Amino acid sequence: MLFNPEESIDFNGNTGPFILYTYARIQSIFRKAGESPGEFAAKLKKDKIELLKSEKDIIKLIYQYPQMVKNAGDALSPATVANYCYELAKSYNHYYQDTPILKRVDSEIAVFRVVLSWFVGKIIKQSAGLLGIQVTERM
């Protein structure tokens, strides 16, 4: 195995910086919104919102998180956590590029999308912690 320093800091592809960039991107949503994730979550109503396929896919990944952690622990495989985190970050980045989060959407949809983003960020942060990487929040 060869170590390539340029690839290790690449913001594209299956790399740590790509995943951490996704986390930073999510934090910037909260700065732009001017409210904390908890304040947004409190606004989330229980009315039905029609979800996009990409939102459903992200929710499925979020749902898989506890089982993935258990499987990784049982197998003593941190790579399982890293691969899951990459898949979540990749799915979220496609979603972020294709879907307005705060602008040009109904306020209920914006609230849902911010809360969904918060969950993704929370899982990325927890996954990084499992891999020994400390991630801080700055809002």
N, CA and C atoms as a LAMMPS dump frame, in Angstrom:
ITEM: TIMESTEP
0
ITEM: NUMBER OF ATOMS
417
ITEM: BOX BOUNDS ff ff ff
-5.0000000000000000e+02 5.0000000000000000e+02
-5.0000000000000000e+02 5.0000000000000000e+02
-5.0000000000000000e+02 5.0000000000000000e+02
ITEM: ATOMS id mol type element x y z
1 1 1 N 0.844 -1.165 0
2 1 2 C 0 0 0
3 1 3 C 0.896 1.236 0
4 2 1 N 0.596 2.172 -0.873
5 2 2 C 1.352 3.417 -0.961
6 2 3 C 0.524 4.559 -0.394
7 3 1 N 1.175 5.433 0.336
8 3 2 C 0.514 6.598 0.897
9 3 3 C 0.76 7.785 -0.022
10 4 1 N -0.321 8.412 -0.465
11 4 2 C -0.228 9.584 -1.318
12 4 3 C -0.784 10.771 -0.535
13 5 1 N 0.092 11.694 -0.094
14 5 2 C -0.378 12.835 0.713
15 5 3 C -1.43 13.685 0.011
16 6 1 N -1.333 13.822 -1.315
17 6 2 C -2.32 14.633 -2.031
18 6 3 C -3.704 13.992 -1.976
19 7 1 N -3.775 12.67 -2.096
20 7 2 C -5.058 11.99 -2.013
21 7 3 C -5.63 12.041 -0.602
22 8 1 N -4.777 12.092 0.404
23 8 2 C -5.264 12.074 1.786
24 8 3 C -5.957 13.367 2.186
25 9 1 N -5.747 14.439 1.446
26 9 2 C -6.414 15.708 1.76
27 9 3 C -7.402 16.121 0.672
28 10 1 N -7.766 15.189 -0.189
29 10 2 C -8.689 15.45 -1.283
30 10 3 C -10.105 15.616 -0.736
31 11 1 N -10.809 16.639 -1.216
32 11 2 C -12.186 16.875 -0.783
33 11 3 C -13.192 16.122 -1.65
34 12 1 N -12.709 15.318 -2.57
35 12 2 C -13.58 14.517 -3.43
36 12 3 C -13.304 13.047 -3.191
37 13 1 N -14.362 12.266 -3.259
38 13 2 C -14.176 10.825 -3.146
39 13 3 C -14.214 10.334 -1.716
40 14 1 N -13.785 9.113 -1.54
41 14 2 C -13.865 8.42 -0.264
42 14 3 C -12.701 8.831 0.637
43 15 1 N -12.784 10.047 1.184
44 15 2 C -11.71 10.566 2.035
45 15 3 C -12.295 11.2 3.293
46 16 1 N -11.462 11.275 4.319
47 16 2 C -11.863 11.944 5.546
48 16 3 C -12.224 13.409 5.324
49 17 1 N -11.406 14.159 4.577
50 17 2 C -11.759 15.559 4.341
51 17 3 C -13.104 15.744 3.641
52 18 1 N -13.469 14.828 2.743
53 18 2 C -14.77 14.909 2.08
54 18 3 C -15.894 14.778 3.108
55 19 1 N -15.753 13.839 4.024
56 19 2 C -16.772 13.62 5.052
57 19 3 C -16.836 14.812 6.005
58 20 1 N -15.677 15.313 6.417
59 20 2 C -15.655 16.46 7.331
60 20 3 C -16.156 17.735 6.656
61 21 1 N -15.912 17.852 5.35
62 21 2 C -16.447 18.987 4.604
63 21 3 C -17.976 18.951 4.612
64 22 1 N -18.537 17.756 4.506
65 22 2 C -19.989 17.615 4.562
66 22 3 C -20.511 18.109 5.91
67 23 1 N -19.817 17.747 6.973
68 23 2 C -20.205 18.206 8.311
69 23 3 C -20.133 19.739 8.388
70 24 1 N -19.062 20.314 7.869
71 24 2 C -18.922 21.774 7.884
72 24 3 C -20.023 22.433 7.059
73 25 1 N -20.379 21.827 5.957
74 25 2 C -21.453 22.345 5.105
75 25 3 C -22.776 22.379 5.889
76 26 1 N -23.038 21.332 6.638
77 26 2 C -24.261 21.273 7.439
78 26 3 C -24.241 22.353 8.519
79 27 1 N -23.092 22.552 9.15
80 27 2 C -22.997 23.598 10.173
81 27 3 C -23.255 24.971 9.574
82 28 1 N -22.846 25.179 8.318
83 28 2 C -23.072 26.48 7.681
84 28 3 C -24.559 26.737 7.452
85 29 1 N -25.34 25.671 7.286
86 29 2 C -26.791 25.835 7.143
87 29 3 C -27.362 26.48 8.402
88 30 1 N -26.902 26.02 9.567
89 30 2 C -27.407 26.575 10.823
90 30 3 C -26.97 28.027 11.001
91 31 1 N -25.755 28.338 10.58
92 31 2 C -25.307 29.735 10.665
93 31 3 C -26.165 30.619 9.772
94 32 1 N -26.448 30.15 8.559
95 32 2 C -27.279 30.927 7.634
96 32 3 C -28.705 31.064 8.147
97 33 1 N -29.207 30.028 8.777
98 33 2 C -30.581 30.057 9.29
99 33 3 C -30.703 30.95 10.513
100 34 1 N -29.608 31.121 11.24
101 34 2 C -29.623 31.975 12.42
102 34 3 C -30.264 31.34 13.639
103 35 1 N -30.526 30.055 13.577
104 35 2 C -31.131 29.356 14.704
105 35 3 C -30.402 28.048 14.934
106 36 1 N -30.502 27.554 16.147
107 36 2 C -29.861 26.279 16.475
108 36 3 C -30.712 25.129 15.944
109 37 1 N -30.116 23.959 15.792
110 37 2 C -30.886 22.797 15.35
111 37 3 C -32.056 22.495 16.278
112 38 1 N -31.871 22.68 17.57
113 38 2 C -32.948 22.43 18.522
114 38 3 C -34.131 23.354 18.302
115 39 1 N -33.844 24.601 17.964
116 39 2 C -34.924 25.554 17.693
117 39 3 C -35.705 25.133 16.448
118 40 1 N -35.001 24.629 15.451
119 40 2 C -35.684 24.139 14.258
120 40 3 C -36.499 22.897 14.577
121 41 1 N -35.928 21.98 15.34
122 41 2 C -36.639 20.739 15.679
123 41 3 C -37.929 21.045 16.429
124 42 1 N -37.913 22.077 17.268
125 42 2 C -39.116 22.449 18.022
126 42 3 C -40.211 22.958 17.09
127 43 1 N -39.839 23.485 15.927
128 43 2 C -40.809 23.993 14.963
129 43 3 C -41.401 22.898 14.081
130 44 1 N -40.776 21.744 14.079
131 44 2 C -41.219 20.667 13.196
132 44 3 C -42.6 20.189 13.621
133 45 1 N -43.535 20.302 12.722
134 45 2 C -44.905 19.871 12.996
135 45 3 C -45.067 18.429 12.55
136 46 1 N -46.084 17.81 13.058
137 46 2 C -46.3 16.402 12.748
138 46 3 C -47.147 16.213 11.496
139 47 1 N -47.445 17.292 10.79
140 47 2 C -48.197 17.173 9.545
141 47 3 C -47.372 16.395 8.531
142 48 1 N -48.049 15.767 7.623
143 48 2 C -47.354 14.997 6.605
144 48 3 C -46.672 15.932 5.618
145 49 1 N -45.453 15.578 5.288
146 49 2 C -44.699 16.284 4.263
147 49 3 C -44.357 15.252 3.205
148 50 1 N -44.589 15.602 1.967
149 50 2 C -44.244 14.676 0.897
150 50 3 C -42.73 14.676 0.72
151 51 1 N -42.13 13.522 0.926
152 51 2 C -40.681 13.42 0.88
153 51 3 C -40.183 13.098 -0.515
154 52 1 N -39.022 13.658 -0.814
155 52 2 C -38.329 13.316 -2.054
156 52 3 C -37.666 11.958 -1.894
157 53 1 N -37.373 11.293 -3
158 53 2 C -36.684 10.008 -2.945
159 53 3 C -35.352 10.148 -2.217
160 54 1 N -34.632 11.227 -2.485
161 54 2 C -33.331 11.435 -1.835
162 54 3 C -33.482 11.587 -0.323
163 55 1 N -34.561 12.216 0.127
164 55 2 C -34.812 12.344 1.563
165 55 3 C -35.117 10.982 2.188
166 56 1 N -35.902 10.183 1.491
167 56 2 C -36.197 8.834 1.968
168 56 3 C -34.922 7.999 2.06
169 57 1 N -34.06 8.135 1.06
170 57 2 C -32.798 7.386 1.064
171 57 3 C -31.921 7.776 2.257
172 58 1 N -31.868 9.066 2.552
173 58 2 C -31.073 9.531 3.693
174 58 3 C -31.686 9.034 4.999
175 59 1 N -33.007 9.068 5.105
176 59 2 C -33.674 8.573 6.314
177 59 3 C -33.385 7.087 6.506
178 60 1 N -33.37 6.32 5.431
179 60 2 C -33.032 4.896 5.525
180 60 3 C -31.614 4.704 6.048
181 61 1 N -30.682 5.525 5.567
182 61 2 C -29.3 5.44 6.058
183 61 3 C -29.228 5.802 7.542
184 62 1 N -29.953 6.828 7.94
185 62 2 C -29.98 7.222 9.352
186 62 3 C -30.527 6.07 10.203
187 63 1 N -31.575 5.442 9.727
188 63 2 C -32.193 4.323 10.441
189 63 3 C -31.206 3.159 10.617
190 64 1 N -30.325 2.96 9.66
191 64 2 C -29.36 1.858 9.697
192 64 3 C -28.197 2.11 10.655
193 65 1 N -28.04 3.34 11.126
194 65 2 C -26.869 3.701 11.92
195 65 3 C -26.665 2.825 13.162
196 66 1 N -27.664 2.655 14.029
197 66 2 C -27.412 1.838 15.236
198 66 3 C -26.976 0.406 14.92
199 67 1 N -27.602 -0.203 13.922
200 67 2 C -27.233 -1.571 13.567
201 67 3 C -25.826 -1.62 12.969
202 68 1 N -25.488 -0.61 12.195
203 68 2 C -24.145 -0.549 11.615
204 68 3 C -23.099 -0.46 12.718
205 69 1 N -23.349 0.361 13.74
206 69 2 C -22.404 0.494 14.852
207 69 3 C -22.249 -0.846 15.57
208 70 1 N -23.367 -1.523 15.802
209 70 2 C -23.311 -2.834 16.451
210 70 3 C -22.501 -3.821 15.604
211 71 1 N -22.784 -3.855 14.308
212 71 2 C -22.059 -4.766 13.418
213 71 3 C -20.567 -4.451 13.392
214 72 1 N -20.222 -3.166 13.357
215 72 2 C -18.816 -2.766 13.344
216 72 3 C -18.13 -3.193 14.636
217 73 1 N -18.82 -3.026 15.757
218 73 2 C -18.259 -3.443 17.044
219 73 3 C -18.092 -4.944 17.132
220 74 1 N -19.105 -5.685 16.679
221 74 2 C -19.028 -7.147 16.712
222 74 3 C -17.876 -7.661 15.85
223 75 1 N -17.661 -7.004 14.712
224 75 2 C -16.612 -7.432 13.782
225 75 3 C -15.267 -6.767 14.07
226 76 1 N -15.248 -5.866 15.056
227 76 2 C -14.033 -5.082 15.348
228 76 3 C -13.505 -4.424 14.071
229 77 1 N -14.43 -3.784 13.344
230 77 2 C -14.095 -3.23 12.037
231 77 3 C -14.42 -1.745 11.95
232 78 1 N -13.442 -0.883 12.219
233 78 2 C -13.691 0.548 12.049
234 78 3 C -13.961 0.926 10.594
235 79 1 N -13.523 0.091 9.663
236 79 2 C -13.779 0.37 8.245
237 79 3 C -15.277 0.383 7.951
238 80 1 N -16.043 -0.411 8.687
239 80 2 C -17.496 -0.426 8.513
240 80 3 C -18.067 0.948 8.832
241 81 1 N -17.585 1.57 9.895
242 81 2 C -18.045 2.91 10.282
243 81 3 C -17.611 3.926 9.227
244 82 1 N -16.367 3.842 8.798
245 82 2 C -15.85 4.791 7.798
246 82 3 C -16.622 4.679 6.485
247 83 1 N -16.894 3.468 6.041
248 83 2 C -17.624 3.275 4.787
249 83 3 C -19.067 3.765 4.893
250 84 1 N -19.699 3.493 6.018
251 84 2 C -21.063 3.98 6.24
252 84 3 C -21.082 5.512 6.218
253 85 1 N -20.15 6.104 6.925
254 85 2 C -20.081 7.568 7.017
255 85 3 C -19.866 8.184 5.632
256 86 1 N -19.035 7.55 4.831
257 86 2 C -18.819 8.027 3.46
258 86 3 C -20.116 7.952 2.656
259 87 1 N -20.832 6.831 2.751
260 87 2 C -22.086 6.681 2.006
261 87 3 C -23.104 7.732 2.434
262 88 1 N -23.182 7.996 3.732
263 88 2 C -24.101 9.016 4.233
264 88 3 C -23.7 10.399 3.72
265 89 1 N -22.418 10.719 3.798
266 89 2 C -21.936 12.024 3.318
267 89 3 C -22.163 12.172 1.813
268 90 1 N -21.914 11.122 1.064
269 90 2 C -22.116 11.159 -0.384
270 90 3 C -23.593 11.388 -0.708
271 91 1 N -24.476 10.661 -0.039
272 91 2 C -25.914 10.834 -0.272
273 91 3 C -26.361 12.241 0.094
274 92 1 N -25.856 12.737 1.229
275 92 2 C -26.253 14.081 1.653
276 92 3 C -25.74 15.142 0.677
277 93 1 N -24.515 14.99 0.207
278 93 2 C -23.966 15.975 -0.725
279 93 3 C -24.748 16.026 -2.032
280 94 1 N -25.165 14.879 -2.541
281 94 2 C -26.016 14.881 -3.738
282 94 3 C -27.33 15.595 -3.436
283 95 1 N -27.9 15.292 -2.296
284 95 2 C -29.145 15.931 -1.862
285 95 3 C -28.955 17.445 -1.755
286 96 1 N -27.895 17.869 -1.1
287 96 2 C -27.619 19.293 -0.891
288 96 3 C -27.466 20.027 -2.221
289 97 1 N -26.79 19.396 -3.174
290 97 2 C -26.573 20.039 -4.477
291 97 3 C -27.855 20.151 -5.289
292 98 1 N -28.76 19.179 -5.12
293 98 2 C -29.972 19.135 -5.939
294 98 3 C -31.205 19.739 -5.284
295 99 1 N -31.141 20.013 -3.981
296 99 2 C -32.337 20.383 -3.237
297 99 3 C -32.111 21.652 -2.429
298 100 1 N -32.948 22.666 -2.619
299 100 2 C -32.831 23.856 -1.765
300 100 3 C -33.218 23.518 -0.321
301 101 1 N -32.377 23.926 0.608
302 101 2 C -32.636 23.632 2.015
303 101 3 C -33.419 24.775 2.665
304 102 1 N -32.937 25.993 2.519
305 102 2 C -33.562 27.145 3.178
306 102 3 C -34.284 28.086 2.214
307 103 1 N -33.841 28.158 0.994
308 103 2 C -34.388 29.135 0.053
309 103 3 C -35.353 28.471 -0.921
310 104 1 N -36.31 29.251 -1.374
311 104 2 C -37.278 28.85 -2.4
312 104 3 C -38.117 27.644 -2
313 105 1 N -38.32 27.449 -0.722
314 105 2 C -39.175 26.344 -0.286
315 105 3 C -40.139 26.824 0.788
316 106 1 N -41.223 26.111 0.921
317 106 2 C -42.2 26.351 1.977
318 106 3 C -41.5 26.256 3.335
319 107 1 N -41.939 27.032 4.315
320 107 2 C -41.262 27.051 5.615
321 107 3 C -41.303 25.696 6.304
322 108 1 N -42.393 24.945 6.158
323 108 2 C -42.466 23.608 6.757
324 108 3 C -41.424 22.674 6.144
325 109 1 N -41.274 22.763 4.836
326 109 2 C -40.279 21.927 4.154
327 109 3 C -38.88 22.342 4.575
328 110 1 N -38.639 23.64 4.69
329 110 2 C -37.326 24.118 5.128
330 110 3 C -36.996 23.6 6.518
331 111 1 N -37.979 23.631 7.418
332 111 2 C -37.762 23.133 8.782
333 111 3 C -37.402 21.651 8.738
334 112 1 N -38.155 20.873 7.968
335 112 2 C -37.86 19.441 7.852
336 112 3 C -36.447 19.228 7.313
337 113 1 N -36.082 19.967 6.277
338 113 2 C -34.772 19.771 5.649
339 113 3 C -33.625 20.171 6.576
340 114 1 N -33.844 21.185 7.381
341 114 2 C -32.811 21.564 8.348
342 114 3 C -32.673 20.479 9.417
343 115 1 N -33.793 19.954 9.883
344 115 2 C -33.741 18.896 10.893
345 115 3 C -33.103 17.638 10.314
346 116 1 N -33.421 17.3 9.078
347 116 2 C -32.779 16.158 8.419
348 116 3 C -31.27 16.381 8.338
349 117 1 N -30.874 17.576 7.976
350 117 2 C -29.446 17.922 7.906
351 117 3 C -28.798 17.784 9.277
352 118 1 N -29.509 18.203 10.31
353 118 2 C -28.982 18.1 11.668
354 118 3 C -28.711 16.646 12.037
355 119 1 N -29.653 15.763 11.699
356 119 2 C -29.445 14.344 11.987
357 119 3 C -28.229 13.801 11.257
358 120 1 N -28.063 14.174 10.001
359 120 2 C -26.897 13.714 9.235
360 120 3 C -25.622 14.225 9.896
361 121 1 N -25.597 15.491 10.251
362 121 2 C -24.419 16.059 10.915
363 121 3 C -24.121 15.373 12.237
364 122 1 N -25.165 15.083 12.988
365 122 2 C -24.99 14.413 14.279
366 122 3 C -24.364 13.028 14.089
367 123 1 N -24.818 12.301 13.088
368 123 2 C -24.277 10.966 12.839
369 123 3 C -22.842 11.048 12.324
370 124 1 N -22.554 12.012 11.484
371 124 2 C -21.165 12.177 11.018
372 124 3 C -20.257 12.471 12.206
373 125 1 N -20.703 13.353 13.093
374 125 2 C -19.906 13.69 14.267
375 125 3 C -19.696 12.465 15.16
376 126 1 N -20.757 11.707 15.416
377 126 2 C -20.632 10.506 16.25
378 126 3 C -19.738 9.465 15.585
379 127 1 N -19.891 9.291 14.291
380 127 2 C -19.06 8.321 13.566
381 127 3 C -17.594 8.72 13.614
382 128 1 N -17.331 10.009 13.438
383 128 2 C -15.95 10.487 13.528
384 128 3 C -15.391 10.195 14.921
385 129 1 N -16.209 10.404 15.945
386 129 2 C -15.788 10.106 17.312
387 129 3 C -15.45 8.637 17.491
388 130 1 N -16.25 7.761 16.888
389 130 2 C -15.958 6.331 16.962
390 130 3 C -14.625 5.99 16.3
391 131 1 N -14.253 6.801 15.318
392 131 2 C -12.991 6.582 14.606
393 131 3 C -11.834 7.359 15.232
394 132 1 N -12.104 8.022 16.354
395 132 2 C -11.048 8.745 17.063
396 132 3 C -10.802 10.15 16.572
397 133 1 N -11.773 10.718 15.86
398 133 2 C -11.641 12.082 15.329
399 133 3 C -12.598 12.979 16.084
400 134 1 N -12.071 14.006 16.711
401 134 2 C -12.91 14.935 17.458
402 134 3 C -13.376 16.046 16.525
403 135 1 N -14.687 16.207 16.422
404 135 2 C -15.282 17.228 15.579
405 135 3 C -15.997 18.221 16.488
406 136 1 N -15.742 19.498 16.282
407 136 2 C -16.379 20.509 17.117
408 136 3 C -17.432 21.266 16.324
409 137 1 N -18.41 21.78 17.03
410 137 2 C -19.46 22.583 16.416
411 137 3 C -19.137 24.054 16.642
412 138 1 N -19.328 24.828 15.603
413 138 2 C -19.133 26.279 15.721
414 138 3 C -20.323 26.956 15.097
415 139 1 N -21.124 27.559 15.948
416 139 2 C -22.306 28.252 15.422
417 139 3 C -22.338 29.658 15.949
